Amino acid sequence: MNIKPFRIEHYYAKYEFSAKFMLSSSDAQSRTLGELLSLEPGAREAMDEHWLGYTEAPGAPYLRQAITTIYQTQEADDVLVLSSAEEGIFVAYHALVGAGDHVIVETPCYESGLEVARSTDAEVSTWQRHYEDGWAHDLGALGQMIQPNTKLLYINTPSNPTGTNMTPEVFASVMNLAKERGIIVLCDEVYRELEHDPSQRLPAACDAFENAISLGSMSKAYGLPGLRLGWLATRNKSVIEKCLHFKYYTTICSSAPSEFLTALALRQRDVILSRNLEIVQKNLPLMQAFFERHSDLFSWVKPDASPIGFPKVNIGGDVMAFCEEIVRETGVLLLPGSVYDQPRHVRVGYGRSNMPEALGILEDYLKRRD
């Protein structure tokens, strides 16, 4: 297996834990272990009694049952628990495709969505979205990419890094096209349930048709990345079986405490998501106003889901150098878009409660820089 360096993680390794302000965070506001346990009476005592032996490789039955409550048509046996969405991407690609297959990947996307596909020796095409088109999806272009050996289509909605959701019409068209051509859809849904207007939420891909896989995680919309828990959900039993067999060579089973805490969080997900959405809805207008005040420097397609966005930076110089200058001088970390092959952009995050302070520090610096 040949795979390129993970540029996002290489960049974050330099700055993530030394920067004072993460103005590029991809996850919603987290919480302490004590805060999570306090959401349910008796949870702390139950945690103290939780057994720390091996767990079942597909995931504890009680956890898989809790995950099904997110969906409309899934049963516990339709869910495979993994240690994060990252493992889900790795396992799904390597279990389902290989040399001789063709994969289509929606871009820009989280780096592993593309690079892990390439590491399988499958032929990979990119279904590209463009800032100049408002990050719209070109269904005609997608249709022209499909080949007789197209095995899998990776999509991401709501999107990392743009923070935009597919329209219902596009989503339905993609699902229908895949169903007609017998293509597996791997839909990265880690930001699902953090739509800014919950009435605009799309159906889960796994509920749309039997050959679609929903990729979920506790990291992003729920703001609990420290649990390191994700999952694949699909009604295609063969997909679950193949991915499980591959998982035996990765993590085998998940962390017992993380499974316990994830099930607790999912039982209380309305409370968790409500708090996270409140922070996002408070911060997004502040971010929008900042970009309007600095329209000579930034422009963006305003997100409608998630705690992230992907503004264009209108400078003549190198955007990565610009980001590194900012973090050195202010302690405020932006993520350069070159890690998404979009070198004129940066990723910003507005899901943290300290975002207004970070934004104020960045604005003061930009004024001094002028």
N, C-alpha and C positions, 0 to 999 in steps of 0.2 A: 504493500500500500504506500503510495506516494501522496503526500499532502503538504500544502503550503503552510508557512507560519501563520498563526492566528493573529492577524494584525490588531484587532480590537483588544484582545487580551494582552498582547505585547505592549500596546500603548498604555493600557490601564495599569499594567504591572509597574510602570515607571511613576505613575502619579496618583492612582486611586486612593491609596491609604496614607498619602502624605499631603494631598490637597485638602484645604480646609473646607471647601465647598464643592460638592458634586453637582454642578449645574448641567450635567449630561446624564444623570442617572436614568437608567431604563426601567427601574422598578418603582412601584409606589412606596409610600412611607411604611417602614417596617415597625415592629413593636417588640417589646421584651418578652422573654419566656413567661415571666410573671403576668404580664398583661394578657397574653394569650390564654393562659390557664385560668385567669380570673373571669373569662367569658362564660364559663360553665361550672355550676356548683359541683363540687366533688372531683374536679379534674386533677387538682394537685395530688390528692390522695391516690387517685387511680394511676397517675403517672408514677408515683412512688412504688406501686405494686406491679408496674409493667415489666414483663419478662424480657430479658436482654439476650435471648437466644436467637438463632437464625429465624428468619421469617420465610413465608412461602415465596417461591421465585416469581410467580405472577403478581404478588402483592397480597397482603393480608385480606381475607374475604370481607371483613368489616370495612376496610378502606376502599376496596373496589366497589362495594355497595354504596359507600358515601359518594364516590366519584360519579356514579350513575345518576345522582340527583341533579347534576348539571345538565343532563341530556334528556331527550324525550323517548328515545327508542332503545337505549343501551341497557344491557343486563351486566351483572358482575363479571361474567365470563367473557364479555366483550372488551374488558379493560386489562391492560398490562401496565403495571406500575414500574417506573424506572427512577434512577437517581438523577432527576432533572430533565428538562426538555432537551438539553444538549445530548444526553445519552439516547433519548428518544430519536433524535435526528440520526445519530450515528447508527443505532441498531436498525432503524427502519430502512435506511439506504442500503446497508451492507447485507441485510437479510433478504431484501426484495429485488435488488437490481445488481447487474454486473456487466461484464464484457458482452457485447452484442445487443444490449438494451439501449434505449434512448430515454433520456430524462429531460424534462422542461422545468426550469426554475424561474419563478417570478423574481425580478430584481428591480431596484436595489433591495437587498435582504440581509438578514443576519448572516454573518460570514459562513458559518458552518452549513447553512442551507444550500450554499453553492459549492463550497470547497469539499465537503464530505461527499456530495454527489460525484464530483470529479475523481475522488479517490477510489471509487468503485470500479474504474475502468469502463464505465458506461459512457456513451456519447452524451454530452450535455449541451443543451441550447438554453439561452436566457430570453425570457419573455420580459422585455425591458419596459419600464415605466419612466416617464420623463417629467422633470419639473416644469418645463415649458408648456406641457399639456395639462398641468394641474395634477400630475401623478395619475392621470386617467389610464384605464386598462383598454388596450387595443385588442378586441376580440378577433378581428380579422387577422391580425398578426399571429395570434395564438393558433388559430385554425390552420394557417399555412405552415406552422412549425411541426405539426403532428405528422409522424411517420408510421409506417406499418409496425415498426418495432418500438414505438413509444410505450413505455411501461408505466411511468410515474410522472405526475405533475405536482410540483411543490408550489403552494401558494401561502400567503401570510396575510391574514386579515383579522383584526386591525394590524396595520403594517408597522414593522420595525425596519427602517427608521422614520417613516413619514408621519406616523400617527393617524393615518387615514384608513377608513373602512371601505371595502368594496360596496358598490351600490347593490341593492337587492337584485336588480335586473342583471348586472354582470355576474354576480354570484350564481344565480339560477342558470344563466347561460353556460358558465364554466362547468357546473355540475352536470348539466344535460349533455354537453359535449363529451365530457369524460365518460359518462354512462354509455353514450352511443358508441364510443370508440373502445370501450373496455379498458380504460386507463385508471390506474390507482391514483387517487388524489390524497396527498399528504398536506393537510391544512394546519399551519402553525397558528394556533388560537390562544397563545399565552396572554394576549391582551383582551380577549373576549370577556365580557361582563364589566369592562371599564369604559364602555361607550359614554360619551359626555351626555348624550340623550339616550337613556336606556331603551326608549321606544324604537330606536334605530338598530337594535341588535339583530344581527343575522342569525339564521338557524346554524347550529353546529353542523360541520360537514358530515360527521358520522351519522347524523340524523337525516341528511339529505339523500344519500343512497348507500347501498351496502358495500361499495368498493371505495368508500372514502374513509380516511383516517383523521381523527382530530387529535392534535398534539396539545396537551395541556401542561400547566406548571403552577406551582405555588409561588413562583418567584416574582412575577410581574404585576398582574392585576391585584393579587392578594398581598403583595409586598412582604413575602416570607421566603426570600432566597436562601436563608440559612438552613431551612429544612431540607434543601437539596432533594426535592421530590417532584417528579413529573409523571406523565402517563401517555399512552396511546389508547384511543378508543375507536373501535370499528366493529361492524357486524360481520365482517369477513373473517371467519374462523381460521382460514388458512393463513391469513396475514398475522393474526395473533400467535398462532403456533410457530410460524417461521421466526418471528421476532423474539419469542420466548426462547427458542433454541439458540439464537444468537446471543441473547442476554446471558446464557449460561457461561459464555466466554468473556463477559465484561464484569458485571457486578454480582451476578447470580441472584442476589436478593437485596432488598433495601434495608435501611436502618430501622430497627424496631422503634426507637423513640420518635423518629421522624414520621413513621407511619401513624403512630398514636396521635401526634400533634397535628398532622395533616387532616386526619379524620375529624378531630375536634374543630379545626379551622373551617372545614367544609360544612360542618353542622352549624357553624356560626358565620357562614360566609356573607349573609346579608348585612350583619353588623360590620364586618371587616371591610366589605366593598363600599358600604355607605360612608364610612369614615374616609376611605381613600378617594372616593369620588368627590367628597366635599372639599378635600385639599386641592384636587385637580381643578375643580370648578372655581375655586377662589384664586388660584394662581394663574390660570390661563389668561384671564383678561389683563393681568399685570404684564405677562409676557407679550401679549398682543400690543399693548400700549407702548412697551419698550421698543418693539420693532417699528411701530409707527413713528416714534420719536427719532429713531435712527434708521429711517428708510433709505438713507444714502448708503448705509453699510449692510443692512440685512433686508431680506424679503423672504416670504414663505407662503406656502399653502397651509392655511390654518388647520390644525388637526381637528378631527371630530371623535377621536377615541384614543385611549392610552394616556400615559403621562409624558410622552415624548413628541418632538417635532424635528423637522429637518430643514432649517432655513438656509438659503443661499447667502454666501458672504461676498459682498461686492467690493473686493480689494484687488489690487493689481499683483500683490505678492503671493507667497506661498501660505495657504490657509493653515497647514500644520504648524509652520513656524509662528504664525499668528496665535494659534491656540497655546503653544508652548510658552510664548512670551507672556500671555495672560496668566497662565497658571504659575509661572515663576514670579511674576510681579504682584499678583493679587491672591493667589491660593484658590482661584475659581477655575474649575476644570470643565472645559468643553471637549467634545469628541470630534476630531477632524473627519470630514466625510470621505477622505481618501481610503479609510478602512472599509468603506462600502463601494469603492471605485467611483466616488462622487467628490472629486477634490476641491470643488468650489462650494461645498456645503459643510455645515457642522450639525451634530446632533445635540439637542438641548433637552433637558428634563425639567418638568414642573410638577412632579409628584411628591416633593419633599416639603415639609412645613417651613424649612429655613430658606426656601427659594427666594422670597422677597428680599432677604438680607443679601444673598449672593448676587441677585440681580442689581441691587443698589451699588454694591462694591464694583461690579463690572461696569456699570454706567459711569461711576465716578472715575474709573480708570480710563474709559474711552474719552471722557471730557478732557482729562489731563493729557492724554496721548495726542489729541488734536492740537 
